[in-house]
């Protein structure tokens, strides 16, 4: 499997790549991870990646010309392109399983007030990780990627991936470890 992140902050992914499960999955060839800096695909001497909305309004929008150029640099016929944003379908374990079966997913991290509406025609899906506001889509993209990677056969020790919360639509039972009694609780 291949996962490519499109972002204006590529440094956001350095700690994610050091997570033990992620690092092991990459090392063992289960997943190939790429990071594309959207700014590298901006034209002009100022390398503009964003602009104010037509008609006014607060914030900035990522430009569709720059986003589509960054996407075109990595997209292939087997790619599934996903924009992370608040208008998307709510991410779930079921979706994670679906995405784990893809050959290549491209996760596009939105920013600011979002993306130029015309860019949505370039993506296959939009996913939201919840009803709250983040500074950027990098955290959401990492969340989706981690949920997918841990489902790849060999990423986790068996039977861990099969006996987890949400695999059967319910939470796991309470679990305990040593010491047998702690502060009067057994």
N, C-alpha and C positions, 0 to 999 in steps of 0.2 A: 504494500500500500504506500501511497505517496500523499503527504499533506503539505500544502503550500499556504503560507500566510501572506496576505497583502496588507501592508501597514505603513503608516507614516512614522512609526516609532519601532524600528526593528530591534532596538536594544531591550524592549519589553520582554522579549522571548528568551533572553539568556538564562534566567533562573529556571524557567520551564524546561529548557533543554538539559538542565543538570538534575532534575528529579530522577531518583533511582530507576523507577519503572520506565520512564521515557528514555533515559540514557541506555538502559539495557535493551529496550525494543529497537532502538537505532543501531546499537552495536551488533545485535543479533540479526539484523537485516529484515526485521518485521515491518519497519516503517522508514521511509526516507522523508526527512523534513526540510523544506525550503522556506526561506524568508525573502520576500520581495519588498524592497523599499519603494513605495509609490513615488516618492520624491525624485527618484532616478528616472522617472518617465515623464517628468514635467518639462514643458517647453519654455523657452525664453531665458533671459539672463537672470530673472528673479525666481525661476523654477516654481511658478505658482501652482499650488495644489488645491487651493480653496479660493472662494470668493463670496461676496455678500449675495443674499437672495435677491432676485429681481423683484421689484415692488417693495423692497425694504423688509425690515424685520430684524430680530436679534440674531446674532451669531453668524457663523460661516458654514458654507456647504462645501464638501469635497467636489471638485470639478469632474464632470463626466468624461472629458477628453483625457485627462491624466489617468483616471481610474481605468478606463477602457484600454488605454495603452499598456498599463501595468498588467492588466488581466490577459491581454493578447500575448504578452511575453511568455506566459506559462501555460495557457489553456490549450488543451488538445481535445480531440473528439471524445476521449474517455473521461474527461474532467467533469466533476459536478461542482458547480460554483454556488457558494453560499455567502450571502451578505448577513452579517450580524447586526441586528437592529430591532427596535421596539415594535415594528409593524409585523414582525415575523411570527411563525408558528412557535408555540412554546416548546422548548427543547425537552426531551424525555429520554428515558432509558431505551424505549422502543426505537426512537430516532437514532440513538447512538448505535444500536445493533444494525439498523439499516445502513448507516454511513460506514460502518466497519466492513461492509461487503463491497464498498466502492473501490475502484482501482486508484483513483486520484480525486481528492477533495481540495478545493481551493476555498479558504476561509478569508473573507474580506472584512477587515476591521474598520467600521465606520468611525467618524469622529465629528466633533463640534455639534452642529445642529443636524448632522446626517450627511446624506449624499444627494446630489442633483437627482431629481426624480427620474430623469431619462436613463440613468445608469441601471435602474431596476430591470430594464429590458435585457441587460447583458447577463443576468444571473438566473440560475435555476430555482433557487429557493432563498427565503429570508427566514432566519431563526432568531428568536428572542430567548434569553436565558431567564427572563423574569420581568416583572413590572416595577422597575426602578431605574434610576438614571446613573449611568457610569460616565466617566470622563471620556473614555474611548472604547472601541470594540475589542481591543487586545485581550482584556480579561475574559470577555465572552468567547473569543476565538480559542483561547487557551483552555477554557472549561470544556468546550465541545471537543477539542482535540484530545484532551486527557481522557474524557469519557469513552471516546472511540478507541484510542490506542490500548487502553487496559482490557478491551474486549478481544484484541487480536490474540489468536492462539499462541501461547508461549510468553506473552507479556507478563502474566501473573502465574504464580504457582497454582496448580490444580489442588483442590476443587474450588478455590477462592472465587473465581469469576461466576461460578454457577450458584453459589450459595450466598448471594448478597441481597441487600435491600433492593427493592424495585424489580428484581428479576422475575418475580411472580406477582408483581403488583402490590406487594406488602412490605413492611419493614421487617428486618431480622429480629429475632428474639434477644432479650438481654443476655450479655455474656460477661464472664468474670475471669480473673487470673490471680496470681499470687500477690500478696499474702492471702491466705484463706480467710483471715479475719483482720479487718483494718478499722481502727477506732470504734470497735464494738459492732461493726457490721460484717456479717458473714455472707 
